[in-house]
Amino acid sequence: MEHTAVAEHHEGGKKEVIRVTIILTVLTIIELALGFAMMGMENQRLRLAIKGAIVILMLSKAFYIVGYFMHLKHEVKNLIMTIVVPLFIFFWFIFSFLYDGNSFKNLKNTYDPYKKELSTTKAEKKEEAKEIKTDEKKKAVD
């Protein structure tokens, strides 16, 4: 009787691994299809939406990998929270630092007159710049 319970548990575990593997394979194929569909796309909003969908699919794959293959699905809720909460805080830090850095870059270009002038003027071609410099040198010599 004990042997039958072990065999049933082994079969159930094997079926679960096969099911999760199939789910991960399907999610990967969907991600690849979305990535290939996005390659020649001109609409930037649609591209951004597809990228968001790919990120969501990747996070769901990470959930399955951590839950099943690292055996966290069957762990105590407190242990799961000690892993999930710091992960969300980490993502929040990355997002906030990137947002703050972009804000600093934009404000720096707005409030510093020298930076603002550099960011709004067009760059000269090298040949034109050389001609202008030689003209200025000639005028300085005269």
C-alpha atoms as a printed R data frame, in Angstrom:
    type eleno elety resid chain resno      x      y       z
1   ATOM     1    CA   MET     A     1  0.000  0.000   0.000
2   ATOM     2    CA   GLU     A     2  2.848  2.361   0.777
3   ATOM     3    CA   HIS     A     3  4.474  1.579  -2.560
4   ATOM     4    CA   THR     A     4  1.273  2.538  -4.410
5   ATOM     5    CA   ALA     A     5  1.132  5.959  -2.660
6   ATOM     6    CA   VAL     A     6  4.748  6.684  -3.612
7   ATOM     7    CA   ALA     A     7  4.095  5.641  -7.216
8   ATOM     8    CA   GLU     A     8  0.987  7.875  -7.385
9   ATOM     9    CA   HIS     A     9  2.912 10.796  -5.905
10  ATOM    10    CA   HIS     A    10  5.728 10.257  -8.416
11  ATOM    11    CA   GLU     A    11  3.268 10.142 -11.332
12  ATOM    12    CA   GLY     A    12  1.497 13.286 -10.071
13  ATOM    13    CA   GLY     A    13  4.834 15.113  -9.806
14  ATOM    14    CA   LYS     A    14  5.845 13.949 -13.259
15  ATOM    15    CA   LYS     A    15  2.550 15.153 -14.751
16  ATOM    16    CA   GLU     A    16  2.943 18.495 -12.995
17  ATOM    17    CA   VAL     A    17  6.469 18.986 -14.390
18  ATOM    18    CA   ILE     A    18  5.277 18.094 -17.897
19  ATOM    19    CA   ARG     A    19  2.349 20.505 -17.579
20  ATOM    20    CA   VAL     A    20  4.593 23.366 -16.385
21  ATOM    21    CA   THR     A    21  7.112 22.620 -19.144
22  ATOM    22    CA   ILE     A    22  4.356 22.812 -21.758
23  ATOM    23    CA   ILE     A    23  3.106 26.097 -20.282
24  ATOM    24    CA   LEU     A    24  6.626 27.559 -20.355
25  ATOM    25    CA   THR     A    25  7.106 26.383 -23.938
26  ATOM    26    CA   VAL     A    26  3.827 27.946 -25.083
27  ATOM    27    CA   LEU     A    27  4.639 31.240 -23.344
28  ATOM    28    CA   THR     A    28  8.085 31.291 -24.992
29  ATOM    29    CA   ILE     A    29  6.593 30.640 -28.437
30  ATOM    30    CA   ILE     A    30  4.084 33.465 -27.915
31  ATOM    31    CA   GLU     A    31  6.913 35.805 -26.854
32  ATOM    32    CA   LEU     A    32  8.924 34.923 -29.944
33  ATOM    33    CA   ALA     A    33  5.917 35.404 -32.229
34  ATOM    34    CA   LEU     A    34  5.231 38.826 -30.694
35  ATOM    35    CA   GLY     A    35  8.898 39.784 -31.042
36  ATOM    36    CA   PHE     A    36  9.003 38.799 -34.707
37  ATOM    37    CA   ALA     A    37  5.694 40.564 -35.389
38  ATOM    38    CA   MET     A    38  7.078 43.729 -33.821
39  ATOM    39    CA   MET     A    39 10.239 43.856 -35.957
40  ATOM    40    CA   GLY     A    40  8.942 45.830 -38.955
41  ATOM    41    CA   MET     A    41  6.231 47.749 -37.124
42  ATOM    42    CA   GLU     A    42  6.122 51.544 -37.506
43  ATOM    43    CA   ASN     A    43  3.458 52.352 -34.882
44  ATOM    44    CA   GLN     A    44  5.430 53.160 -31.713
45  ATOM    45    CA   ARG     A    45  2.456 52.823 -29.348
46  ATOM    46    CA   LEU     A    46  1.675 49.339 -30.636
47  ATOM    47    CA   ARG     A    47  5.356 48.402 -30.331
48  ATOM    48    CA   LEU     A    48  5.334 49.610 -26.728
49  ATOM    49    CA   ALA     A    49  2.161 47.611 -26.001
50  ATOM    50    CA   ILE     A    50  3.735 44.471 -27.470
51  ATOM    51    CA   LYS     A    51  6.869 45.023 -25.394
52  ATOM    52    CA   GLY     A    52  4.673 45.326 -22.297
53  ATOM    53    CA   ALA     A    53  2.916 42.071 -23.178
54  ATOM    54    CA   ILE     A    54  6.287 40.359 -23.593
55  ATOM    55    CA   VAL     A    55  7.392 41.609 -20.158
56  ATOM    56    CA   ILE     A    56  4.166 40.291 -18.601
57  ATOM    57    CA   LEU     A    57  4.713 36.907 -20.264
58  ATOM    58    CA   MET     A    58  8.313 36.844 -19.019
59  ATOM    59    CA   LEU     A    59  7.183 37.602 -15.462
60  ATOM    60    CA   SER     A    60  4.628 34.805 -15.624
61  ATOM    61    CA   LYS     A    61  7.358 32.439 -16.797
62  ATOM    62    CA   ALA     A    62  9.522 33.560 -13.879
63  ATOM    63    CA   PHE     A    63  6.592 32.808 -11.535
64  ATOM    64    CA   TYR     A    64  6.292 29.268 -12.890
65  ATOM    65    CA   ILE     A    65 10.026 28.651 -12.712
66  ATOM    66    CA   VAL     A    66 10.315 29.918  -9.143
67  ATOM    67    CA   GLY     A    67  7.064 28.285  -8.036
68  ATOM    68    CA   TYR     A    68  7.551 24.832  -9.457
69  ATOM    69    CA   PHE     A    69 11.219 24.209 -10.130
70  ATOM    70    CA   MET     A    70 12.448 26.011  -7.001
71  ATOM    71    CA   HIS     A    71  9.582 24.475  -5.006
72  ATOM    72    CA   LEU     A    72  8.283 27.776  -3.607
73  ATOM    73    CA   LYS     A    73  4.716 26.906  -4.576
74  ATOM    74    CA   HIS     A    74  4.549 24.475  -1.691
75  ATOM    75    CA   GLU     A    75  6.388 26.653   0.848
76  ATOM    76    CA   VAL     A    76  5.013 28.642   3.755
77  ATOM    77    CA   LYS     A    77  3.520 32.035   2.910
78  ATOM    78    CA   ASN     A    78  6.026 33.935   5.100
79  ATOM    79    CA   LEU     A    79  8.967 32.406   3.246
80  ATOM    80    CA   ILE     A    80  7.405 33.394  -0.071
81  ATOM    81    CA   MET     A    81  6.887 36.963   1.166
82  ATOM    82    CA   THR     A    82 10.551 37.248   2.184
83  ATOM    83    CA   ILE     A    83 11.423 36.631  -1.462
84  ATOM    84    CA   VAL     A    84  8.593 38.417  -3.308
85  ATOM    85    CA   VAL     A    85  8.480 41.681  -1.320
86  ATOM    86    CA   PRO     A    86 12.209 42.479  -1.730
87  ATOM    87    CA   LEU     A    87 11.891 41.649  -5.432
88  ATOM    88    CA   PHE     A    88  9.091 44.214  -5.863
89  ATOM    89    CA   ILE     A    89 11.080 46.775  -3.865
90  ATOM    90    CA   PHE     A    90 14.058 46.114  -6.142
91  ATOM    91    CA   PHE     A    91 11.928 46.734  -9.259
92  ATOM    92    CA   TRP     A    92 10.533 49.894  -7.674
93  ATOM    93    CA   PHE     A    93 14.066 51.177  -6.994
94  ATOM    94    CA   ILE     A    94 15.125 50.548 -10.580
95  ATOM    95    CA   PHE     A    95 12.045 52.335 -11.939
96  ATOM    96    CA   SER     A    96 12.388 55.312  -9.584
97  ATOM    97    CA   PHE     A    97 16.129 55.738 -10.214
98  ATOM    98    CA   LEU     A    98 15.620 55.658 -13.986
99  ATOM    99    CA   TYR     A    99 12.746 58.138 -13.726
100 ATOM   100    CA   ASP     A   100 14.761 60.438 -11.474
101 ATOM   101    CA   GLY     A   101 17.822 60.266 -13.737
102 ATOM   102    CA   ASN     A   102 15.764 61.163 -16.789
103 ATOM   103    CA   SER     A   103 14.150 64.038 -14.887
104 ATOM   104    CA   PHE     A   104 17.579 65.334 -13.839
105 ATOM   105    CA   LYS     A   105 18.844 65.180 -17.433
106 ATOM   106    CA   ASN     A   106 15.825 67.120 -18.710
107 ATOM   107    CA   LEU     A   107 15.986 69.732 -15.937
108 ATOM   108    CA   LYS     A   108 19.728 70.205 -16.404
109 ATOM   109    CA   ASN     A   109 19.174 71.033 -20.061
110 ATOM   110    CA   THR     A   110 16.297 73.381 -19.208
111 ATOM   111    CA   TYR     A   111 17.823 75.537 -16.449
112 ATOM   112    CA   ASP     A   112 21.433 75.857 -17.527
113 ATOM   113    CA   PRO     A   113 21.496 78.417 -20.386
114 ATOM   114    CA   TYR     A   114 24.702 76.989 -21.839
115 ATOM   115    CA   LYS     A   115 23.306 73.446 -21.934
116 ATOM   116    CA   LYS     A   116 20.004 74.714 -23.328
117 ATOM   117    CA   GLU     A   117 21.805 76.524 -26.139
118 ATOM   118    CA   LEU     A   118 23.847 73.427 -26.948
119 ATOM   119    CA   SER     A   119 20.762 71.213 -26.984
120 ATOM   120    CA   THR     A   120 18.786 73.540 -29.279
121 ATOM   121    CA   THR     A   121 21.472 74.525 -31.812
122 ATOM   122    CA   LYS     A   122 22.237 72.264 -34.703
123 ATOM   123    CA   ALA     A   123 25.728 70.892 -35.074
124 ATOM   124    CA   GLU     A   124 27.801 72.276 -37.938
125 ATOM   125    CA   LYS     A   125 29.393 70.071 -40.507
126 ATOM   126    CA   LYS     A   126 33.118 69.536 -40.031
127 ATOM   127    CA   GLU     A   127 34.099 71.245 -43.294
128 ATOM   128    CA   GLU     A   128 31.999 74.323 -42.533
129 ATOM   129    CA   ALA     A   129 33.439 74.502 -39.033
130 ATOM   130    CA   LYS     A   130 37.003 74.359 -40.412
131 ATOM   131    CA   GLU     A   131 36.232 77.134 -42.903
132 ATOM   132    CA   ILE     A   132 34.756 79.311 -40.178
133 ATOM   133    CA   LYS     A   133 37.794 78.769 -37.945
134 ATOM   134    CA   THR     A   134 40.247 79.625 -40.724
135 ATOM   135    CA   ASP     A   135 38.205 82.759 -41.575
136 ATOM   136    CA   GLU     A   136 38.294 83.788 -37.900
137 ATOM   137    CA   LYS     A   137 42.067 83.230 -37.762
138 ATOM   138    CA   LYS     A   138 42.552 85.355 -40.892
139 ATOM   139    CA   LYS     A   139 40.469 88.154 -39.399
140 ATOM   140    CA   ALA     A   140 42.432 87.962 -36.142
141 ATOM   141    CA   VAL     A   141 45.752 88.221 -38.029
142 ATOM   142    CA   ASP     A   142 44.534 91.235 -40.062
